Each structure stands twice: as C-alpha cells, then as structure tokens.
C-alpha cells in the first residue's frame, strides 16, 4: 500500500559530544521524540564536516576522531514537530535547526 501526505522534516545539526543531562544530546532528542510518540527519528553520524568555527572534524585524522557532526532527522506532521520544538529550543546550545515542508510517500506492506 502507498500513501502520500504533506509532512515536515526537522533536522538538528549538532556535534556528537554535545550533552543534555549527562547523555549525548542526539540520544536525548531520540528519547524525547519517543516519549512524544513521534513517528520516527534517524541519527546520522557525519564522516567529515565543519560548523561556524570552520574547524574540520574528520574520521580520516590519524588520532581517534571525536566530536564528529551528527544530524538528527525527524519526519512527521507539523503538529507533532511542534511538540518537540520546546525541547530542542531548550537543549540545543550550539547547532543548527532546519524545518522543511515535504511530500512524503509512505509504503506499507501487509497491514
């Protein structure tokens, strides 16, 4: 079965070492999304990137890489995205947040 609908994509760009109450910020965002019953979250760890300070973080450096870029992506209705925004605004201290309206095509098998 195929369903098309208008949704929002919330992307939060942070560093993997950013914290929220002693846990990784990206994990805290995932936990909050689960508590709010959002449709799903994906965390993507970057291979290389830099932010506003232009300091390059890369997995190719000779030392063990840390503090790589992380993108937390949530796709849901605008109503559900608005539920998590107070948490994002309170806890993202250094990062970038984008919200885009998109057309989603959801494929479901055997329901």
C-alpha positions as CSV (number, residue, x, y, z in Angstrom):
1,X,0.0,0.0,0.0
2,X,1.2,3.5,-0.8
3,X,0.2,6.7,1.0
4,X,1.2,10.3,0.0
5,X,1.0,13.1,2.5
6,X,2.4,16.5,3.3
7,X,4.8,16.4,6.3
8,X,7.7,18.4,7.8
9,X,11.3,17.3,8.1
10,X,13.1,18.6,11.2
11,X,16.8,18.4,11.0
12,X,19.0,19.2,14.0
13,X,22.8,19.6,13.3
14,X,24.9,19.1,16.4
15,X,28.2,17.6,17.5
16,X,28.4,14.1,18.8
17,X,29.9,15.3,22.1
18,X,27.1,17.7,22.9
19,X,25.3,16.7,26.1
20,X,21.9,17.0,27.7
21,X,21.7,15.9,31.3
22,X,24.9,13.8,31.1
23,X,23.8,11.9,28.0
24,X,24.5,12.7,24.3
25,X,22.2,15.3,23.0
26,X,21.3,13.3,20.0
27,X,20.2,10.4,22.3
28,X,18.2,12.8,24.4
29,X,16.4,14.1,21.3
30,X,15.6,10.5,20.3
31,X,14.3,9.7,23.8
32,X,12.1,12.8,23.8
33,X,10.7,12.0,20.4
34,X,9.8,8.5,21.7
35,X,8.0,10.0,24.7
36,X,6.1,12.3,22.5
37,X,5.1,9.4,20.2
38,X,6.6,11.0,17.1
39,X,6.6,8.7,14.0
40,X,10.4,8.1,14.0
41,X,13.9,9.5,14.3
42,X,17.1,8.9,12.4
43,X,20.5,9.9,13.7
44,X,23.2,10.2,11.1
45,X,26.9,10.5,12.1
46,X,29.0,12.5,9.7
47,X,32.3,11.4,8.2
48,X,33.6,14.9,7.8
49,X,32.3,18.4,8.4
50,X,32.7,21.8,10.0
51,X,30.5,24.4,11.5
52,X,30.5,28.1,12.2
53,X,34.1,27.9,13.7
54,X,35.4,26.3,10.5
55,X,37.3,23.6,12.4
56,X,37.2,20.4,10.3
57,X,36.2,17.2,12.1
58,X,37.0,14.1,10.2
59,X,37.3,10.3,10.6
60,X,40.4,10.5,8.4
61,X,42.6,12.1,11.0
62,X,45.4,10.0,12.5
63,X,44.1,10.2,16.0
64,X,40.8,8.7,17.0
65,X,38.1,11.0,15.8
66,X,35.7,12.6,18.2
67,X,33.1,15.3,18.1
68,X,32.0,14.5,14.6
69,X,29.0,16.1,13.2
70,X,25.6,14.5,13.8
71,X,22.3,15.1,12.1
72,X,19.1,14.1,13.9
73,X,16.2,13.9,11.4
74,X,12.5,13.7,12.3
75,X,9.8,13.3,9.7
76,X,6.2,13.9,11.0
77,X,3.2,16.1,10.8
78,X,3.7,19.8,11.6
79,X,1.6,19.3,14.7
80,X,3.9,16.6,16.0
81,X,7.0,18.5,15.1
82,X,5.8,21.5,17.1
83,X,5.5,19.2,20.2
84,X,9.3,18.6,20.3
85,X,10.4,22.2,19.5
86,X,10.4,23.4,23.1
87,X,12.8,20.6,24.0
88,X,15.0,21.5,21.0
89,X,15.0,25.2,21.8
90,X,15.9,24.5,25.5
91,X,18.7,22.0,24.8
92,X,20.4,22.8,21.5
93,X,23.1,25.3,22.7
94,X,25.4,25.2,19.6
95,X,23.9,23.9,16.4
96,X,21.6,24.5,13.5
97,X,17.9,23.5,13.2
98,X,16.0,23.4,9.9
99,X,12.4,22.6,9.2
100,X,11.1,21.9,5.6
101,X,7.7,21.0,4.3
102,X,7.9,18.0,2.0
103,X,5.7,15.5,0.3
104,X,6.2,12.0,1.8
105,X,5.4,8.7,0.1
106,X,4.9,6.0,2.7
107,X,5.0,2.4,1.6
108,X,3.3,-0.1,3.9
109,X,3.3,-3.9,3.4
110,X,0.5,-6.2,4.6
111,X,-1.4,-4.2,7.1
